[in-house]
Amino acid sequence: MSDAWKPNRPGDAETRALSVDQVRGLLDQLHALGKPLGVVFPSAETGGRAIDGDLLVVFGGGPVSTVTNLLHLLREHVRRADE
């Protein structure tokens, strides 16, 4: 894992700025990268917003930051496997 990477936290400006369509795109990437590795969230979908306005992803009530962090880890795994 890159030393420069810092996980996103719920409420980070980077994740708060994402639109519903962008989050759906991230979920599509999560499904595509995760499936071969057994990381499967078949029912994951964008949900409503938390009281503070954060966009939520429904797969156990996780915030968008969970999706972005999982994607980073999966991409890093794939990158290392290809080396």
Secondary structure, 3 states (H helix, E strand, C coil): CCCCCCCCCCCCHHHHCCCHHHHHHHHHHHHHHHHHHCCCCCCCEEEEECCCCCEEEECCCEEHHHHHHHHHHHHHHHHHHHC
